[in-house]
Amino acid sequence: MNMLEIKDLSVHFKSRAGTVHAVEGVNLWLEKGELLGVAGESGCGKTTTTLAIPGLLPQNAFIPKGQILFNGEDLVKKTEKEMEKVRWKQISVIFQGAMNALNPLQTVGKQMMEPILLHEPHVSKKEAEERVKELLEQVGIEKNRFTNYPHEFSGGMRQRVMIAMSLVCDPELVIADEPVTALDVMIQAQILELLKKLVKKYSLSMIMISHDLSVLCELCDKIAIMYAGRVVEYGYAREVFTHPKHPYTVKLLHSLPDIYGEKVFINGIPGYPPSLITPPAGCPFCERCTEKIPECGSRVPELVDLGGGHYAACCRQTEGRAVV
C-alpha cells in the first residue's frame, strides 16, 4: 500500500480578482522509503500541493475536492486539532528560506526542543536537549551551538538546523521545499549529500520541491512535472529525464545547459503560463506547445499510464502519437 496518495486534489484561493485555481485535479502517490521530486515553473502549484498535505495552506485557501490519504487516513477531513498531532510527529517540513522559518528571538536549541516536548510529553527537557544536540552533530553542527540564535549561523548552517529540526520527532514523511535555494553551489552539494545520508539512515520518505532538475535527478527516485496547477508527467527519474513524454518536460529539459555537447545559447519556452483565475478550456500548455493537435484546445488531458510506471497528461499520447 502507498504511504501517501493524493487523489484528484484541487486547491483554490479566494482573491479580489476572483478564485485562483492554484491546483487542479492533481494525482500523486508515494511508497514508503521513496523520494519524490516535484518540478516546474514558479507558480505552477508545487508548494501549494505539498503544503496541503500537512494542512499548512494560508487562510484564503480552500480544498473544493480531492483526498490526501496518508497511511489510509484522509488528511483533508481532519480538523485543525487533529492535524496538530500529525505535524512534526508524522509529517515534517523543511521550509524554504531558513532565516524566515526560524524564530529570531529564540535560541536554535529551544526551537528544536519545542516539537519534542509538544508531541512526547513523557520526554524530559534534559532528554529532549540531548536528542537535539545529537541531531545537530549529525548535520555537522557542534552541539555547543545549541544556545546560539539563528542570526549567528550562516545560510548553509541555518538550513542544516532546519533539516535537523525536521527529524526531531522521527517522522515518516519529510517535505523539503527548495532546501538549497539561495545557497552557493558548494553548500548546495553539501546539503544534498547530507539529505541523502539522513534519508538512508532514518529510512525516510521525502517529497522535494525544486526548480533545479539536476538536483532532483541526483536525489530522487521519481519525478512529477507540474504546469499551471496540474501534474503533466510522472515517473521514475531516469525514465523522465531520458525519455520525456510531455512537450513541456521536453522543453524544460532543453532549457538546461549541456556541459558535454556543443556550446549553444539556451532558448527558453516562448509565451507565458495561462491565467489561473480563468483557466483555459483545453490543455493548459496548448498556447505554448509546438506539438499541439486540434483536440488540445478543447480537452484537458488526464494522466495516462504509458507503462513501466511512466505517466503523462498529453492529448498526443491518448491519440497514440509520439512527442518529438
matplotlib code that plots the C-alpha trace (Angstrom):
import matplotlib.pyplot as plt

x = [0.0, 1.2, 2.2, 0.7, -2.0, -3.2, -6.4, -7.9, -6.8, -7.8, -6.7, -8.2, -7.5, -10.0, -8.8, -10.2, -9.8, -11.6, -11.0, -7.4, -7.3, -3.8, -4.0, -6.5, -7.1, -3.6, -2.9, 0.3, 1.4, 4.4, 5.6, 7.4, 11.1, 10.7, 12.0, 9.6, 10.8, 8.3, 9.5, 8.0, 7.9, 7.2, 3.5, 2.8, 1.4, 4.4, 4.4, 0.6, 0.2, 2.8, 1.7, -1.8, -0.6, 0.3, -2.6, -0.3, -2.2, -3.0, -6.4, -7.7, -7.1, -9.7, -9.9, -13.1, -12.4, -9.9, -8.3, -4.9, -4.6, -1.7, -1.4, -5.1, -6.4, -7.8, -6.0, -8.4, -11.2, -9.2, -9.7, -7.0, -6.7, -6.2, -3.7, -1.6, -0.9, 0.2, 2.6, 6.3, 5.4, 4.4, 4.9, 7.5, 8.6, 11.9, 10.8, 12.2, 14.3, 15.6, 16.1, 12.4, 11.3, 13.3, 12.3, 15.0, 14.1, 14.7, 17.8, 18.1, 18.1, 14.9, 13.1, 14.2, 13.1, 9.6, 8.1, 9.6, 8.0, 4.7, 4.3, 6.2, 5.1, 6.9, 10.3, 12.0, 13.7, 17.1, 16.4, 15.0, 18.1, 20.4, 18.4, 18.6, 22.4, 22.9, 20.9, 22.9, 26.1, 24.6, 24.0, 27.6, 26.9, 28.8, 26.5, 27.8, 26.0, 22.7, 22.3, 23.1, 20.5, 19.6, 21.5, 24.7, 24.6, 25.4, 22.8, 24.0, 24.2, 20.6, 19.5, 21.2, 19.3, 16.0, 16.9, 17.8, 14.5, 12.5, 13.9, 13.5, 10.2, 11.3, 8.6, 7.6, 7.4, 9.6, 8.6, 11.6, 10.6, 13.6, 16.1, 19.1, 17.7, 19.9, 22.9, 26.1, 27.0, 29.4, 27.0, 24.2, 26.3, 27.0, 23.3, 22.2, 24.9, 23.6, 20.0, 21.0, 22.8, 19.9, 17.3, 19.2, 19.9, 16.4, 14.6, 12.7, 10.1, 10.6, 9.0, 11.4, 10.4, 13.0, 13.4, 16.7, 16.2, 19.8, 19.2, 16.1, 17.9, 20.7, 18.5, 15.0, 13.6, 10.6, 9.8, 6.5, 6.4, 3.8, 2.4, -0.4, -1.6, -1.6, 0.8, 1.7, 4.2, 5.2, 7.6, 11.0, 13.6, 15.9, 13.0, 11.5, 14.9, 16.0, 12.6, 10.2, 6.7, 5.2, 6.1, 6.5, 9.0, 10.9, 11.2, 12.1, 15.0, 16.1, 16.4, 19.2, 22.8, 24.7, 28.3, 29.2, 27.6, 28.2, 28.1, 24.9, 22.6, 19.9, 16.4, 13.6, 9.9, 8.2, 5.0, 3.5, 1.6, -2.2, -4.2, -5.2, -8.3, -9.7, -8.0, -8.2, -10.9, -8.3, -4.7, -3.1, 0.2, -1.7, -0.8, 3.0, 3.1, 4.7, 3.3, -0.4, -3.2, -6.8, -8.0, -5.6, -7.7, -10.9, -9.9, -7.9, -5.9, -5.7, -2.6, -2.3, -0.2, 2.4, 3.8, 6.7, 5.3, 5.5, 2.5, 1.8, -1.1, -0.9, -3.6, -0.9, -0.3, -4.0, -4.2, -1.2, 1.1, 4.7, 6.0, 9.1]
y = [0.0, 3.5, 5.6, 8.7, 9.0, 12.4, 11.8, 14.4, 17.2, 20.8, 23.8, 27.3, 30.7, 33.5, 36.8, 40.2, 39.4, 36.1, 32.4, 31.3, 27.6, 27.1, 23.3, 21.3, 17.6, 16.5, 12.8, 11.6, 8.7, 7.8, 4.5, 4.1, 4.9, 6.7, 10.2, 12.1, 15.3, 17.9, 20.4, 23.1, 26.9, 29.4, 29.5, 26.0, 24.7, 22.8, 24.3, 24.6, 20.9, 19.8, 22.2, 20.9, 17.6, 18.8, 21.4, 24.5, 26.4, 30.1, 31.3, 32.3, 28.8, 26.0, 22.5, 22.1, 18.4, 15.6, 13.4, 13.2, 9.7, 9.2, 5.7, 5.2, 8.3, 11.2, 14.3, 16.7, 15.6, 16.1, 19.1, 21.6, 20.0, 16.5, 17.9, 19.4, 15.8, 14.8, 17.7, 17.1, 13.7, 12.0, 14.7, 17.4, 20.3, 21.8, 25.3, 27.4, 30.3, 29.1, 32.6, 33.3, 29.9, 30.2, 32.5, 35.2, 35.7, 32.1, 30.0, 27.2, 24.6, 25.9, 25.9, 22.3, 21.1, 22.5, 19.8, 17.1, 18.4, 19.1, 15.6, 13.5, 14.7, 11.7, 13.1, 15.3, 18.6, 17.0, 14.1, 16.5, 18.6, 15.6, 14.4, 17.9, 18.1, 14.6, 15.7, 18.9, 16.9, 14.6, 17.5, 18.9, 21.5, 21.4, 20.7, 23.7, 25.9, 24.7, 28.1, 30.2, 32.3, 32.0, 35.2, 33.7, 31.0, 31.2, 30.4, 26.9, 26.3, 27.5, 25.1, 22.3, 23.4, 23.2, 19.7, 18.6, 20.1, 18.2, 14.9, 15.6, 13.6, 10.8, 11.5, 9.1, 11.8, 14.9, 17.7, 19.7, 23.0, 24.0, 23.3, 24.5, 27.7, 30.8, 28.8, 28.7, 25.6, 24.1, 24.5, 23.0, 19.9, 19.5, 19.9, 17.4, 14.9, 15.4, 14.7, 11.6, 10.3, 11.1, 9.6, 6.3, 6.4, 7.1, 5.2, 8.4, 9.1, 12.5, 15.0, 17.5, 20.7, 22.3, 24.4, 22.7, 19.4, 18.4, 18.4, 16.2, 13.8, 13.5, 12.8, 11.4, 8.1, 9.6, 12.9, 14.8, 17.6, 20.3, 23.0, 25.5, 23.6, 20.1, 17.2, 16.7, 13.9, 11.5, 8.5, 7.2, 9.9, 8.3, 7.5, 11.0, 12.6, 10.2, 9.6, 12.5, 12.0, 15.5, 18.5, 20.7, 18.3, 18.1, 21.9, 22.1, 19.7, 21.5, 24.7, 23.1, 23.7, 20.6, 20.5, 17.8, 18.9, 21.9, 25.2, 27.0, 29.6, 28.3, 29.0, 29.4, 28.4, 31.2, 32.6, 32.7, 30.3, 30.7, 32.7, 30.5, 32.8, 32.0, 28.7, 27.5, 25.0, 22.6, 21.6, 24.4, 24.1, 24.4, 28.0, 27.4, 24.0, 23.3, 19.8, 20.6, 18.9, 20.3, 18.3, 20.1, 23.3, 21.7, 18.8, 18.7, 15.5, 13.2, 11.3, 8.1, 5.1, 4.6, 1.5, 1.0, 3.4, 6.3, 8.7, 11.7, 14.0, 14.8, 14.6, 13.3, 10.3, 9.4, 9.7, 7.3, 10.0, 10.3, 13.5, 14.7]
z = [0.0, -0.8, 2.2, 0.5, -2.2, -3.5, -5.4, -7.7, -5.4, -6.1, -4.1, -4.8, -3.3, -2.8, -4.1, -5.1, -8.7, -8.4, -7.5, -8.3, -9.4, -8.0, -8.1, -10.2, -10.2, -9.0, -8.6, -6.9, -4.9, -2.8, -1.4, 1.9, 1.6, -1.8, -2.7, -5.0, -6.7, -7.9, -10.6, -12.7, -13.3, -10.5, -9.7, -11.1, -7.8, -6.4, -3.0, -2.7, -3.4, -0.9, 1.9, 1.5, 2.9, 6.4, 6.3, 6.1, 3.5, 4.1, 5.4, 1.9, 0.5, 0.4, -1.0, -3.1, -3.9, -3.6, -1.0, 0.7, 2.0, 4.5, 5.7, 4.7, 6.5, 4.7, 6.0, 4.2, 6.6, 9.7, 12.0, 12.8, 16.3, 14.7, 12.2, 15.1, 16.2, 12.6, 12.0, 13.1, 14.6, 11.3, 8.6, 8.9, 6.6, 5.7, 4.8, 2.0, 3.4, 6.8, 8.2, 7.8, 9.1, 12.4, 15.2, 15.6, 19.3, 20.4, 20.5, 17.9, 20.7, 22.3, 18.9, 18.1, 21.6, 21.2, 18.9, 21.1, 24.3, 22.5, 20.9, 23.5, 27.0, 28.6, 27.4, 30.0, 29.0, 29.6, 27.3, 24.6, 24.9, 24.4, 21.4, 19.8, 20.4, 18.9, 15.8, 15.5, 15.4, 12.8, 10.5, 11.0, 13.8, 17.1, 20.0, 22.0, 19.5, 21.0, 22.7, 19.6, 17.9, 14.1, 13.2, 14.5, 11.8, 8.1, 5.5, 5.0, 8.7, 9.2, 6.5, 8.4, 11.5, 9.6, 8.4, 12.0, 13.3, 10.7, 12.2, 15.9, 16.2, 13.9, 11.2, 8.4, 5.7, 5.2, 2.7, 1.6, -0.1, -2.2, 0.6, -1.4, -2.8, -2.4, -1.3, -3.3, -5.3, -2.8, 0.1, -2.1, -2.8, 1.0, 1.9, -0.8, 0.4, 3.9, 2.9, 1.0, 4.1, 6.5, 4.2, 4.1, 7.9, 9.0, 6.2, 5.4, 2.6, 1.2, -1.2, -2.6, -4.5, -6.7, -9.9, -10.4, -12.4, -11.9, -8.1, -8.4, -10.8, -8.2, -5.2, -6.2, -7.2, -9.0, -10.6, -11.0, -13.5, -12.8, -15.1, -14.4, -11.3, -12.9, -13.0, -16.7, -16.3, -13.5, -13.4, -12.4, -12.5, -15.0, -17.4, -17.2, -17.9, -20.7, -22.4, -21.6, -22.9, -22.4, -24.7, -21.6, -20.0, -23.3, -23.4, -19.7, -20.2, -23.3, -21.2, -19.2, -20.5, -21.8, -20.5, -22.9, -26.2, -28.5, -26.7, -27.8, -26.4, -24.2, -25.5, -23.0, -23.6, -25.6, -24.1, -20.6, -18.4, -18.6, -16.1, -13.1, -12.5, -15.9, -16.8, -20.5, -21.6, -23.0, -22.2, -20.1, -22.2, -25.5, -26.3, -25.8, -27.4, -30.8, -30.8, -30.3, -32.3, -32.7, -29.7, -27.3, -27.3, -26.1, -23.8, -20.6, -20.8, -17.8, -16.7, -18.9, -17.9, -20.6, -19.0, -16.6, -14.0, -16.5, -16.8, -19.0, -19.5, -23.2, -25.9, -28.3, -26.1, -25.9, -29.7, -30.0, -31.4, -30.1, -28.8, -30.7]

ax = plt.figure().add_subplot(projection="3d")
ax.plot(x, y, z, "-o")
ax.set_aspect("equal")
plt.show()
